[in-house]
């Protein structure tokens, strides 16, 4: 009787694992398809002016989707338990990349930050892979019991934030800091140390904002977008125009006015504003629903994983996608400052696409193996 019960439980979990895998994969494919359409829609005018080819960014995004499919396939096939042994090389690799990108002549500057490395045939952004590496490394580290972790944890996190802020990239620094804190919490470490760290972190980020005039201007633009509508408030004002003019059903596909070079970063960080303008509240709501179901499935997976390493990985992946979605969409409706964080699977960007596909591949792998 007991054996029969175990067999039934195993079959039930196998079914859940397969269902989870397909739901995560189908939602990601839908989001990639939607993103591909709107990357072309939002970038065609800019691409035509800059390169003479309105399909320029669409072609680049297709190439990144191809590479993303390969890494997704690899990480969904490669036993995630073996990633434990790759966590240290991954962390060393991203630290080296974060140092290399700072070297003049190697690091490529765009948008005021030296964040890209041009490899000739592709350009990569090491900070996107830092998010992947810190999830992998901390999941590996916190999966084993060990005392006195707080000081090494703070030193590692502080060193990564220092390298990122030297570029400087405040949005990614906030993401990496938040991921680190979330992993520390999920790892069951002593929360008293985190509470002690909170005032230091607040003072540190406030100091970074006041140390750079452009960051302070961004903050004031967030608090009062009407204050300088043609200056620092231009970006957020154009976003709000896009979102509000979409109304309930939108202007219609292809009818965006903001894509005519009014909206900065229309195909990257601000792509959701173009989607809202053309598809309205209804279309935006459907996309947000896809993200909600995606996160809910990751939450269900987190609760069903038995081994500690896999659980921490899924916890980190849930936090990564949740933060990316909330920070990006929060900026689009002006409840959070604009930080340059991309919308997963939808925004244009190769490194972001690769990082998202790698993490999705790991989640699928864990879901497939959650059978015992």
MORA-V644148 format. One record per pair of residues at least 6 apart in sequence whose C-alpha atoms are under 6 Angstrom apart, sorted by the first residue. I is the first residue (numbers start at 1). J is the second residue. D is the distance in whole Angstrom. If there is no record, write none. Layout:
BEGIN
i & j & d
I & J & D
I & J & D
END
This chain:
BEGIN
i & j & d
10 & 371 & 6
13 & 371 & 5
14 & 371 & 5
17 & 367 & 5
17 & 368 & 5
21 & 364 & 5
31 & 345 & 6
31 & 346 & 6
32 & 345 & 5
32 & 346 & 6
35 & 346 & 4
39 & 267 & 5
40 & 58 & 5
42 & 259 & 5
42 & 266 & 6
42 & 267 & 5
43 & 267 & 5
44 & 54 & 4
47 & 53 & 6
47 & 54 & 5
47 & 56 & 6
48 & 54 & 4
64 & 350 & 5
68 & 354 & 5
68 & 357 & 6
71 & 358 & 6
72 & 357 & 5
72 & 358 & 5
72 & 361 & 4
75 & 361 & 5
75 & 362 & 5
76 & 361 & 4
76 & 362 & 5
76 & 364 & 5
76 & 365 & 4
84 & 140 & 5
87 & 136 & 6
87 & 137 & 5
90 & 133 & 6
91 & 133 & 5
94 & 130 & 6
97 & 126 & 6
101 & 107 & 4
107 & 114 & 6
107 & 116 & 6
107 & 117 & 5
108 & 114 & 5
108 & 116 & 5
108 & 117 & 6
113 & 167 & 5
113 & 168 & 5
114 & 167 & 5
115 & 125 & 6
116 & 124 & 6
116 & 125 & 5
117 & 123 & 6
117 & 124 & 5
124 & 351 & 6
125 & 351 & 6
128 & 351 & 6
128 & 352 & 6
131 & 176 & 6
135 & 316 & 5
139 & 309 & 6
139 & 312 & 5
139 & 313 & 6
142 & 187 & 5
143 & 308 & 6
143 & 309 & 5
161 & 173 & 6
171 & 339 & 5
171 & 340 & 6
209 & 215 & 5
209 & 216 & 5
210 & 216 & 6
221 & 233 & 5
222 & 337 & 5
225 & 233 & 5
238 & 263 & 6
239 & 273 & 6
242 & 273 & 6
242 & 277 & 5
243 & 273 & 5
243 & 276 & 5
243 & 277 & 5
245 & 277 & 6
246 & 276 & 6
246 & 277 & 4
246 & 278 & 6
246 & 280 & 4
247 & 280 & 5
248 & 280 & 5
248 & 281 & 5
249 & 279 & 6
249 & 280 & 4
249 & 282 & 6
250 & 277 & 5
250 & 278 & 5
250 & 279 & 4
250 & 280 & 4
251 & 278 & 5
252 & 278 & 5
253 & 278 & 5
256 & 278 & 6
267 & 348 & 6
268 & 347 & 5
268 & 348 & 5
269 & 340 & 6
269 & 342 & 5
276 & 284 & 6
298 & 318 & 6
302 & 311 & 6
302 & 314 & 6
305 & 311 & 6
305 & 370 & 6
325 & 343 & 6
328 & 341 & 6
328 & 343 & 6
330 & 336 & 5
331 & 337 & 5
331 & 338 & 5
345 & 353 & 6
END
